[in-house]
């Protein structure tokens, strides 16, 4: 017979068994749910991440970020792909080369299809040298006739070998134009002001008006360009458009330095800039210098490592933005000579006087909103802004005079260009505001003549349901010429009536061109031309990690294909099958 104490003891012993059973059931349930979630995750990944999708993502990663092909063979990269995709594998280099071929073929087909429907295009060309290898690059640009947006694509990034003559450069330009069937559509080819390209277009352009006086020195190309053409070639190139950005760079470097060296401010300028460069050098080469600049000025001090005037100007702006106490402390920390009050006053005036020029360079180096019609108003406004500061300038009054004279001299061909005038007049932001009142009647007649010659099939009817826009652009503070007086009397109907309404309009957005089909067509024809070579410079700046020792196994053809695939990813798909 079990006593009361024993029954109580047995009851106490039975309770832990019940708890352990419950915990086991809960554990089994949690494990089951974990397995179910893991299976569900694997099922979702298997549906979303197929091997084809993984290959596509890896291909885009290699091309868009300019990664080494050797990444595919690294154990860590393979483990990363396998871990993220539940066992899917990374492609090998052989597969990648195949996909590059497929992607390049598809990109080329898509690009040629796009260009086949374009009426006017512009190309830019340049030569780039790195690691003892020279490359010829070319980009193509057009304006979408519906949205009026600028579109761009890269056409070539070919290796140049052997002697690089005028025939070689002309042949490359011609061959690329022919390969994409755009030789009859190219309005102009934009190059810098270096002597090789100017000489090439003087010799081979259909209608070349270049003069010998303005041929400059282009050190990168001149080092590889040798000799005269070995044989006559039946090549015909489009007209050349000189880079407006390069012209401004020449003015602010060559003409500025010449004016300063011959003026009374020579010693002050050299002593001031010597101290500024001493600060930059310490910040660039010593970590303690950069740390001191960030600690004292609460900002990263810009160091002009790239030989571009606007980069140097921004660096000077940073120096000037420091207070007198901050700059004195920075010079003491870096152990460089302290700025004198007169030197600081000179730097502040330098920044103020040349701000319009830096602004103009930024406008020219843009791509989406930059048209040939922007150049004349920009240059005229630049002259006005410089002249406004001449009387108040203490140190740079003589230099301003020299800069204005240089602007007139270097841009005189552009001011005389009928094409540039039409491009400006058909840009709604400017219309005829930039012209003298006495010249506006004549310009209207030129527009009427050009509009009358347009193919009627290319002209669409205006959208009368939409009112002309009064959008104000951000450059309005920079461009100011007064208002157009309604004194222009145009009595004829048709073309002249459209021109009259356009000239008297006030809309500044490109959208208002939809109401003026003939003006829109003239805009497309003459503003397709870019005023600078900024796009081809961006193509060269994409070289990234490709030009290194571990990538030298790439043939020239594959190097070009990777560069073109990368640049054209915005206009063509990179998807491969």
C-alpha positions in Angstrom: 0.0 0.0 0.0 1.4 3.3 -1.0 1.6 5.9 1.7 0.5 9.5 1.3 4.1 10.7 1.3 5.0 8.3 -1.5 2.0 9.3 -3.6 3.0 12.9 -3.1 6.6 12.1 -4.1 5.5 10.2 -7.2 3.3 13.1 -8.3 6.2 15.5 -7.9 8.4 13.2 -10.0 5.8 13.0 -12.9 5.7 16.8 -13.5 9.2 17.2 -15.1 8.4 14.4 -17.6 5.4 16.3 -18.7 7.4 19.5 -19.1 10.1 17.7 -21.1 7.5 16.3 -23.4 6.0 19.6 -24.0 9.5 21.2 -24.7 10.3 18.4 -27.1 7.1 18.9 -29.0 7.8 22.7 -29.1 11.3 22.0 -30.3 10.1 19.7 -33.0 7.5 22.2 -34.1 10.1 25.0 -34.3 12.5 22.7 -36.2 9.7 21.9 -38.6 8.8 25.5 -39.1 12.5 26.3 -39.7 12.8 23.5 -42.3 9.6 24.8 -43.9 11.0 28.4 -44.1 14.3 27.1 -45.4 12.5 25.1 -48.1 10.3 28.1 -48.9 13.4 30.4 -49.2 15.1 27.9 -51.4 12.0 27.6 -53.6 11.7 31.4 -53.9 15.4 31.7 -54.8 15.1 28.9 -57.3 12.2 30.7 -59.0 13.7 34.1 -58.9 17.4 33.3 -59.3 18.0 31.0 -62.2 21.4 30.3 -63.6 20.6 32.5 -66.6 19.7 35.4 -64.2 22.9 34.9 -62.2 25.0 34.9 -65.4 23.3 38.1 -66.5 24.0 39.9 -63.2 27.6 38.8 -63.2 28.0 39.9 -66.8 26.6 43.4 -65.9 28.8 43.5 -62.9 32.0 42.9 -64.9 31.1 45.3 -67.7 29.5 48.2 -65.9 32.0 48.3 -63.1 35.0 47.5 -65.4 36.0 44.5 -63.2 38.9 42.1 -64.1 37.9 38.9 -65.8 40.0 37.1 -63.2 37.4 37.9 -60.6 35.4 34.9 -61.9 38.1 32.5 -60.9 38.7 33.8 -57.4 37.5 31.2 -54.8 36.0 33.9 -52.6 33.8 35.2 -55.5 32.7 31.7 -56.3 31.7 31.0 -52.7 29.9 34.3 -52.6 27.7 33.5 -55.6 27.1 29.9 -54.3 26.1 31.2 -50.9 23.8 33.9 -52.1 22.1 31.7 -54.7 21.7 28.4 -52.8 24.2 26.5 -54.9 24.1 28.2 -58.3 27.6 28.6 -59.8 29.5 31.5 -61.3 30.3 31.4 -65.0 33.9 30.9 -66.1 36.0 33.2 -68.3 35.3 31.3 -71.5 31.5 31.8 -71.0 32.1 35.5 -70.2 34.0 36.0 -73.5 31.1 34.3 -75.3 28.6 36.6 -73.6 30.7 39.7 -74.4 30.5 38.7 -78.1 26.8 38.2 -77.9 26.2 41.4 -76.0 28.3 43.4 -78.4 26.5 42.0 -81.5 23.1 42.8 -79.9 24.2 46.3 -78.9 25.5 47.0 -82.4 22.3 45.9 -84.0 20.1 47.9 -81.6 22.3 51.0 -82.1 22.3 50.7 -85.9 18.5 50.3 -85.8 18.2 53.5 -83.7 20.5 55.5 -86.0 18.7 54.4 -89.1 15.7 56.5 -88.0 17.7 59.5 -87.1 18.0 62.3 -89.6 20.8 64.4 -88.0 23.8 63.2 -85.9 27.0 64.7 -84.6 30.2 62.9 -83.7 33.1 63.7 -81.4 36.6 62.3 -81.9 39.9 62.3 -80.0 43.0 60.2 -79.3 44.0 59.0 -75.9 47.3 57.5 -74.8 48.0 55.4 -71.7 50.6 52.9 -70.8 52.4 53.4 -74.2 49.2 52.5 -76.0 47.2 54.9 -78.1 43.4 54.6 -78.7 41.1 56.4 -81.1 37.6 57.1 -79.6 34.4 58.4 -81.2 31.0 59.1 -79.8 27.7 59.9 -81.6 25.0 62.3 -80.5 21.5 63.1 -81.7 18.3 64.7 -80.4 15.1 62.7 -80.1 12.5 64.4 -82.4 9.7 63.7 -80.0 11.1 64.4 -76.5 13.8 66.8 -77.7 16.2 65.0 -75.3 19.9 64.5 -76.1 20.9 60.9 -76.8 24.5 59.6 -76.9 26.3 56.5 -77.9 29.9 55.4 -78.3 30.9 54.1 -81.7 34.6 53.3 -81.4 37.5 52.8 -79.0 40.1 51.3 -81.3 43.8 50.7 -80.7 46.1 52.7 -82.9 49.3 50.9 -83.9 52.4 51.9 -85.9 52.8 55.4 -87.4 49.8 57.6 -86.8 49.4 59.9 -89.8 46.7 62.2 -91.1 45.5 59.4 -93.3 45.2 57.1 -90.3 43.0 59.5 -88.3 40.9 60.4 -91.4 40.5 56.7 -92.2 39.3 55.9 -88.7 36.7 58.7 -88.7 35.5 57.7 -92.2 35.4 53.9 -91.5 33.3 54.4 -88.3 30.9 56.7 -90.0 30.5 54.1 -92.9 30.2 51.2 -90.5 27.2 52.7 -88.8 25.7 54.1 -92.0 25.7 57.7 -90.8 28.2 59.3 -93.2 25.4 61.2 -94.9 23.8 62.2 -91.5 26.8 63.7 -89.7 26.4 67.4 -89.5 29.8 68.0 -87.8 32.6 66.2 -86.0 33.7 68.0 -82.8 37.4 67.8 -81.9 39.7 69.8 -79.8 41.9 72.6 -81.2 45.0 70.5 -81.5 47.0 70.6 -84.7 46.6 66.9 -85.7 42.8 67.0 -86.0 42.6 70.5 -87.5 45.2 69.5 -90.1 43.2 66.3 -90.9 39.9 68.1 -91.4 41.6 70.9 -93.4 42.9 68.2 -95.8 39.9 65.9 -96.0 36.8 67.8 -95.0 34.2 68.5 -97.7 34.0 72.2 -96.8 36.9 73.2 -94.7 37.6 76.8 -93.8 40.2 76.3 -91.2 43.1 78.8 -91.0 46.7 78.0 -90.2 47.0 80.7 -87.5 44.9 79.0 -84.9 46.6 75.5 -85.0 47.6 74.8 -81.4 49.8 72.2 -79.8 48.3 69.0 -78.5 51.0 67.2 -76.6 49.3 63.7 -76.3 48.7 63.3 -80.0 51.7 65.2 -81.2 53.9 62.6 -79.5 52.5 59.8 -81.7 51.7 61.7 -84.9 54.5 61.4 -87.4 55.1 62.5 -91.0 52.8 63.3 -93.9 50.3 61.1 -95.6 52.0 58.3 -97.5 49.4 58.1 -100.2 46.3 59.9 -101.4 43.1 58.5 -100.0 39.6 59.2 -101.3 38.1 60.2 -98.0 35.6 62.9 -97.3 34.9 64.0 -93.8 32.2 66.3 -92.5 32.9 69.8 -91.3 34.8 70.2 -88.0 33.5 72.0 -85.0 36.2 73.2 -82.6 35.6 72.5 -78.9 34.4 75.6 -77.2 35.6 74.3 -73.8 39.1 73.8 -75.1 39.0 77.4 -76.5 38.1 78.8 -73.2 40.8 76.7 -71.5 43.3 78.2 -73.9 42.1 81.7 -73.1 42.3 81.3 -69.3 45.7 79.6 -69.5 47.7 80.9 -72.4 46.2 84.3 -72.8 45.8 84.9 -69.1 49.3 83.9 -68.3 50.7 86.1 -71.0 48.7 89.1 -69.8 49.8 88.5 -66.2 53.4 88.1 -67.0 53.5 91.4 -68.9 51.5 93.4 -66.4 52.3 95.1 -63.1 50.6 92.3 -61.1 53.2 89.7 -62.2 55.1 89.6 -59.0 52.0 89.6 -56.8 50.4 86.8 -58.8 53.4 84.5 -58.8 54.1 85.0 -55.0 50.4 84.3 -54.2 50.1 81.3 -56.4 53.4 79.9 -55.1 52.0 79.9 -51.5 48.7 78.4 -52.7 50.5 75.6 -54.5 52.6 75.0 -51.4 49.4 74.3 -49.4 48.1 72.0 -52.1 51.3 70.0 -52.3 51.4 69.4 -48.6 47.8 68.4 -48.5 48.3 66.1 -51.5 51.4 64.3 -50.4 51.1 64.3 -46.6 48.2 62.8 -44.7 48.8 65.2 -41.9 48.2 68.1 -44.3 44.8 66.8 -45.4 43.9 66.0 -41.8 44.8 69.6 -40.8 42.7 71.1 -43.6 39.7 69.0 -42.6 40.2 69.8 -38.9 40.7 73.6 -39.3 38.4 74.3 -42.3 35.8 71.6 -41.5 36.0 70.5 -45.1 38.0 68.4 -47.5 40.4 70.8 -49.3 40.3 70.5 -53.0 43.7 69.7 -54.6 43.9 70.2 -58.4 45.5 66.9 -59.3 44.0 67.1 -62.8 45.3 69.7 -65.2 42.1 71.5 -65.8 41.6 75.2 -65.1 38.1 74.8 -63.6 39.5 72.3 -61.1 42.2 74.7 -60.1 39.6 77.5 -59.8 37.5 75.4 -57.4 40.6 74.7 -55.4 41.3 78.4 -55.1 37.7 79.0 -54.1 38.2 76.6 -51.2 41.3 78.5 -50.0 39.5 81.8 -50.2 36.5 80.4 -48.2 38.7 80.0 -45.2 38.8 82.8 -42.7 42.0 84.7 -42.0 42.5 82.9 -38.7 41.8 79.5 -40.3 44.2 80.1 -43.2 46.9 81.4 -40.8 46.6 78.3 -38.6 46.6 76.0 -41.6 49.8 77.6 -43.0 51.5 77.3 -39.6 50.5 73.6 -39.3 51.8 72.8 -42.8 54.9 74.9 -42.3 54.3 77.0 -45.5 54.7 80.8 -45.9 51.7 82.7 -44.5 49.4 84.6 -46.9 49.8 88.4 -46.7 46.7 90.6 -46.7 47.4 91.9 -50.2 47.8 88.3 -51.5 44.5 87.3 -50.0 42.8 90.3 -51.5 44.3 89.3 -54.9 42.9 85.7 -54.6 39.5 87.0 -53.6 39.4 89.3 -56.6 40.6 86.4 -58.8 37.7 84.2 -57.7 35.2 87.0 -58.2 36.4 88.1 -61.6 36.7 84.7 -63.1 33.5 83.2 -61.7 31.6 83.9 -65.0 34.3 82.0 -66.9 34.1 79.0 -64.6 30.3 79.1 -65.0 30.6 79.2 -68.8 33.0 76.2 -68.8 30.5 74.2 -66.7 27.8 75.0 -69.3 29.9 73.8 -72.2 30.9 70.6 -70.4 27.4 69.5 -69.8 25.9 67.1 -72.3 22.2 66.8 -72.0 21.4 70.5 -72.1 24.3 71.7 -74.2 23.7 72.7 -77.8 25.6 74.7 -80.4 23.0 77.5 -79.9 24.4 77.9 -76.3 27.8 79.1 -77.4 27.2 82.6 -78.8 25.0 83.8 -75.9 27.4 82.3 -73.4 30.4 84.0 -74.9 28.6 87.4 -75.2 27.4 87.1 -71.6 30.9 86.2 -70.5 32.2 89.4 -72.1 29.5 91.5 -70.5 30.2 90.0 -67.0 33.9 90.6 -67.4 33.5 94.2 -68.6 31.1 94.9 -65.6 33.9 94.1 -63.2 36.7 96.0 -65.0 36.1 99.3 -63.2 35.9 97.8 -59.8 38.9 95.5 -60.2 42.0 96.6 -58.2 44.5 94.1 -59.5 43.1 92.4 -62.6 41.7 95.3 -64.7 44.4 95.0 -67.4 44.1 91.2 -67.4 40.3 91.6 -68.0 41.0 93.7 -71.1 43.4 91.1 -72.5 40.9 88.3 -71.8 38.1 90.1 -73.6 40.3 90.7 -76.6 41.3 87.1 -76.6 37.6 86.0 -76.6 36.9 88.2 -79.6 39.9 86.8 -81.5 39.5 83.1 -80.7 35.7 83.1 -81.2 35.5 85.3 -84.3 35.0 82.4 -86.6 32.0 81.2 -84.6 30.5 84.7 -84.5 30.7 84.8 -88.3 29.1 81.3 -88.7 25.6 81.3 -90.1 25.1 77.8 -88.7 25.9 79.0 -85.2 23.5 81.9 -85.6 20.7 79.7 -86.7 21.4 77.3 -83.9 21.1 80.1 -81.4 18.0 81.7 -82.9 16.2 78.4 -82.9 16.9 77.8 -79.2 13.8 79.1 -77.3 15.9 80.3 -74.3 17.6 82.9 -76.6 15.6 83.4 -79.8 16.9 86.8 -81.1 17.5 88.4 -77.7 21.2 88.3 -78.1 21.2 90.1 -81.4 21.2 93.9 -82.1 17.8 95.2 -83.0 19.1 96.2 -86.4 20.2 92.7 -87.3 17.0 90.9 -86.3 15.1 91.5 -89.6 18.0 90.0 -91.5 18.1 87.0 -89.2 14.4 86.4 -89.7 14.9 86.4 -93.5 17.7 83.8 -93.0 15.4 81.6 -90.9 12.6 81.9 -93.5 15.0 80.8 -96.3 16.2 77.8 -94.3 12.7 76.8 -93.2 11.4 77.1 -96.8 14.0 74.5 -97.8 13.0 71.9 -95.2 11.5 68.7 -96.4 7.7 68.9 -95.9 7.7 65.2 -94.9 9.8 66.0 -91.8 7.5 68.7 -90.5 4.6 67.7 -88.2 1.6 69.8 -87.3 1.8 71.8 -84.0 -0.1 70.8 -80.9 -2.6 73.7 -80.7 -4.1 72.4 -77.5 -1.0 73.3 -75.5 -0.1 76.8 -74.5 3.5 78.1 -74.8 5.4 77.6 -71.6 6.9 80.3 -69.5 9.3 78.1 -67.7 12.3 80.1 -66.2 15.7 78.4 -66.6 18.3 78.6 -63.9 20.7 80.3 -66.2 18.5 83.4 -66.5 20.7 85.3 -64.0 23.6 84.7 -66.4 21.9 85.5 -69.7 20.4 89.0 -69.9 20.0 91.0 -73.1 16.8 93.0 -72.5 13.5 92.2 -74.3 12.6 91.8 -78.0 10.8 94.9 -79.2 7.7 94.1 -81.2 9.1 96.3 -84.0 9.7 93.3 -86.3 6.9 93.4 -88.8 6.5 90.3 -90.8 3.5 90.4 -93.1 3.7 87.2 -95.1 1.8 84.1 -94.2 3.0 80.5 -93.9 6.7 80.3 -93.0 7.1 84.0 -92.1 4.0 83.9 -89.9 5.4 81.0 -87.9 8.7 82.8 -87.6 7.0 85.9 -86.4 5.0 84.1 -83.7 8.1 82.2 -82.6 10.3 85.3 -82.4 7.7 87.2 -80.3 7.1 84.2 -78.0 8.3 84.2 -74.4 8.6 80.4 -73.6 12.0 79.3 -72.7 11.5 75.5 -72.5 12.2 73.3 -75.5 8.7 72.1 -75.3 7.4 75.3 -76.9 9.1 74.2 -80.1 6.3 71.7 -80.5 4.1 74.6 -81.5 6.5 75.7 -84.3 7.2 72.7 -86.5 9.6 74.5 -88.9 11.6 76.0 -86.0 11.7 72.6 -84.4 13.1 71.0 -87.5 15.8 73.8 -87.8 16.6 73.2 -84.1 17.1 69.5 -84.7 19.4 70.2 -87.7 21.6 72.9 -86.3 21.6 72.1 -82.5 22.4 68.4 -82.9 26.0 69.7 -82.9 27.7 69.7 -79.5 29.9 72.6 -78.7 32.6 70.6 -76.8 34.4 67.2 -76.7 33.3 66.5 -73.1 31.5 63.2 -74.1 34.6 61.7 -75.7 36.6 62.7 -72.6 34.1 60.9 -70.5 34.5 57.8 -72.7 38.2 57.9 -72.0 37.7 58.5 -68.3 35.8 55.2 -68.2 39.0 53.2 -68.7 38.9 52.3 -65.0 40.6 49.0 -64.1 41.0 47.7 -67.6 44.3 49.3 -68.4 46.4 47.4 -65.8 48.9 44.7 -65.9 46.4 41.9 -65.0 44.1 42.9 -67.8 46.7 43.0 -70.6 45.6 39.5 -71.7 42.6 41.2 -73.3 43.0 41.6 -77.0 42.4 45.1 -78.5 39.0 43.9 -79.9 37.7 42.8 -76.5 39.0 45.9 -74.9 37.0 48.0 -77.3 33.9 45.8 -76.9 34.0 46.2 -73.1 34.3 49.9 -73.3 31.5 50.3 -75.8 29.2 48.0 -73.9 29.8 50.0 -70.8 29.3 53.4 -72.3 26.2 52.3 -74.3 24.4 50.6 -71.4 22.0 53.5 -71.2 20.9 53.3 -74.8 21.1 49.6 -75.4 20.4 46.5 -73.3 23.2 44.4 -72.0 21.1 41.3 -71.6 22.6 38.2 -73.2 21.1 34.8 -73.9 
